[in-house]
Amino acid sequence: MPSDEGIAPSHLATEPLSEITTSHTNLLEHTPSQEHSPTSKKDLHIDPHNETPIPGHELPLLALHPNPLNPDTTPPTQTRLYKRRYLVLLELSLLNIIVSWCWLTFSSVSGTSSTFYNVSESTINWLSTGFLFAFVVASPVVLWVLNRSTKMAMVVASGLLILGSWLRFLGSKLPHTDTNHRGFGVVLLGQIIIGFAQPFVLSAPTRLSHQWFGDKERITATALASLCNPLGGALGQLIGPFIATEPEKVPDMVLYVAIITTVISIPSIFLPLSPPLPPTTTPFNDTKIDLKTLKSLFSNLSFHLIAWPFIIYVASFNATSSLLNQIMSPYGFTEDQAGIDGAIMIVVGLLAAAVVSPILDRKHGIKLIVIKICVVVISIMYLLFIFLPSTRKLVGIAIISALIGSTSFILLPLALEMLADTTYPIGPEVSSTICWAISQLMGGILLVSMTALKGHKSGQPDKSMYRSLVLQAVLCCVVAPLPLCLGFWGTGRHGRDKVGQLGNGSESMDGSGLAEEVSTTA
C-alpha cells in the first residue's frame, strides 16, 4: 500500500484517541499545573509498570480540558487524507461510465435496433424510458444503503450491472419468432435491472467526496464521478454506430458492452469500506431518514431554488441524449452524425467541467455567479436548438450542443455541492438522491411526452420533433429565474454558517429545525 499523505502527525494517527485522553487525565495527578505553559500541557503518558510519567509532545489546553463555558467541548478531531481515496473515486467513476453506456446503448442506433428486434422506434425508446423509471423505484433503497456505506452501494450496483448486461445479451441471442420479437422482452428486463443499478452510483459522488476528500477537493471529486456518467453516454452514442453497422451486428454490440461491464464491476468488491480517520474536522453526517428530516429539507428555500432547475435541466439533457438521432434524422442526418453530435455535447462539457471545477474549489465566492450564468445560457441554447435541425447543417447543431454540454456539466457538480452545503447538517446523499430520482422521473415523463408530440407540424418533415423541442425549451425557461434568486432572503448560504449563527443566538434559518437541534446538542 503506498504511503498516505496526512494532516495529523504520524504518531497521533496511529495512537487511539481514547489513550491520549486517558494519559492527559492521569497527567493531572502526576504533574503540577504551574510547571507548564498556561496554554498547553505536556503529552505525558503513564508507564504501565511503575506509573511514572513519560514526556512527549505538547497539545493545546483545549485538547485536555473541557471549555469551562461549554463543558461538552470535545478534543480536536484528527484528520487525514489517504491516497487510496483516488482508487475509490476511480472505481465509482468507471461504474458511472458503464451504467450510462448501458443506458444509451441503443439510442444512437434506434433504427438499426428496431429492425433487428422487429419493433418500432417508439418501442426502442422504452429501453431508455424504463431505465429512467427504474431509477425512481430503486431510490428509497438507495437512500438506506448510501446512508450506511458507499462501498455497499457500489457493490450492489456492480451486481445489478453484471446481471442486467448479460440478460440483454441473452435476449439478443434468442431465436426469432413472431411472438417474442427476438427476445426484446428479456432485453427490456435487463435494461430495467441496469436502471436499478444507476442510482446507487449516480447518487454516491457527493457522499464519497465528503467521506474521503478535503474541503478544497470536493467539487472536483464530485465533478469527476458525476460527469463520468454522461461520458459513458457519449461513448455509447459514438461507438454504437460503428459496431452495429447492420441489424445482425446488434448482438455483438451488446456482447462487448457486457464484457466491459463485468471487467469494470468486479474490483468494487475489494475497495476499502471507509477511511480510518475523517478528511476534515467537519465530516459528513449520518442522517436518520424520517419525516422530520424530509420536512426540514423541503422547507428549506435554498433547496428548492437549486433543486428544480437541476431536475429540469438533467431531465432535458437525458431526453435530448435519448432522442438525438430521432431529432436529427427527419432532416437528413445519419446515425453516425447524430452520434458525433451527441459525443461533442458530452466531451466538450467534460473538458469545460475539468477546467472550471478546480477553480470553483478554490474560489468559493464565485459559485452563485457561475450558477446564474449557466442557467441563463442553458435556457437560451435550448431555445435556439428548436430551429437548428431545420437548417440541415451539422456545424450549427454541434456548436449549440457544445454550449449546452459545457454549461450543463459545469452546473451539475456545482449544484450538487451547493445542495449539500445549503441543506447541512442533513447528509449529502439525501438531497442528491432525491434530486436525481425526481430528475430521472421527469426525464422519463419528458421522453414519453416528446415522443408523443413527434410530427404533426406544418412546414416540417414527417416525424419532426419540432413541437417536442418547444416543450423542452419552455420548461427550461420556466425554471431559469429560480437560481437567479439565490443570495436573497438568506438563501444560497452554507448550512454550517447558519448552524453557527443559531449557536450564537441568531434567528433560525429557513426550515432548519434539524439544524437547530444539531446546534443545541453539539
WOHU-V39312 format. One line per field, one symbol per residue. ss: DSSP state (~ for helix, > for strand, _ for the rest). phi: phi as a letter, one per 20 degrees, with the letter a starting at -180 (. if undefined). burial: b if it has 9 or more other ideal C-beta (glycine too) atoms within 8 Angstrom, else e. A space follows every 50 residues. Layout:
BEGIN
ss = ???
phi = ???
burial = ???
END
This chain:
BEGIN
ss = _____>___~~~~___~~~~~~~~~~~~~~__~~~____>>>__>>____ __>>___>>>~~~___>__>________>>____~~~~~~~~~~~~~~~~ ~~~___~~~~~~~~~~~___~~~~~~~~~~~~~~~~~~~~~~~~~~___~ ~~~~~~~~~~~~~~~~~~~~~~~__________~~~~~~~~~~~~~~~~~ ~~_~~~~~~~~~_____~~~~~~~~~~~~~~~~~~~~~~~~~~___~~~~ ~~~~~~~~~~~~~~~~~~~~_______>____________~~~~~~~~__ ~~~~~~~~~~~~~~~~~~~~~~~~~~~~~_____~~~~~~~~~~~~~~~~ ~~~~~~~~~~~~_~~~~~~~~~~~~~~~~~~~~~~~~~~~~__~~~~~~~ ~~~~~~~~~~~~~~~~~~~~~~_____~~~~~~~~~~~~~~~~~~~~~~~ ~~_____________~~~~~~~~~~~~~~~~~~~__________~~~~~~ ~~~_________~~~~~~~~~_
phi = .ffeebefgffffeegffffffffffgfedcffffcffdbcfeeeeffed ldfdfbedcggffecfffebfegdfgffcaddffffffffffffffffff fffdgdfecfffffffemcefffggffeffgfffgffeggffgffffdaf fgfffffffffffffffffgffefffcfeellmgfffffffffffffgff dfeegfffffeddffecfffffffffeffffffffffeegfeeefbgfeg gfgfffffffgffffgfffefffafgcffcfcffdedfebffffffffee fggffefffgffffffffffffdgfffeffdneeffffffffffgeffff ffffeegffffddffdgfffgffffffgffffffffefgfflcfffffff fffffffffffgffffffffffdgefgfffffffffffffffffffffff ffefmlcfndffmfdgffffgfffffffegffffefodlmemdfffffff fffenfffegldgfffffffef
burial = eeebebebeeebbeeeeebbbebbebbeebbeeeebeeebbbbbbbbeee eebeeeeebebbbbeeeeeeeeeeeeebbbbbbbbeebbebbbbbbbbbb bbbbbbbbbbbbbbebbbeebebbbbbbbbbbbbbbebbeebbbbbbebb bbbbbbbbbbbbbbbbbbbbbbebeeeeebbbbbbbbbbbbbbbbbbbbb bbbbbbbbbbbbbeeebbbbbbbbbbbbbbbbbbbbbbebbebbeebebb bbbbbbbbebbbebbeebeebeeebebbbeeebeeebebeeebbbbbbbb bbbbbbbbbbbbbbbbbbbbbbbbbbbbbbbebebebbbbbbbbbbbbbb bbbbebbbebbeeeeebbebbbbbbbbbbebbbbbbebbeeeebebbbeb bbbbbbbbbbbbbbbbbbbbbbbbbbbbbbbbbbbbbbbbbbbbbbbbbb bebbeeeeeeeebbbbbbbbbbbebbbebbebbbbbeeeebbbebbebbb bbeeeeeebbbbbbbbebbeee
END
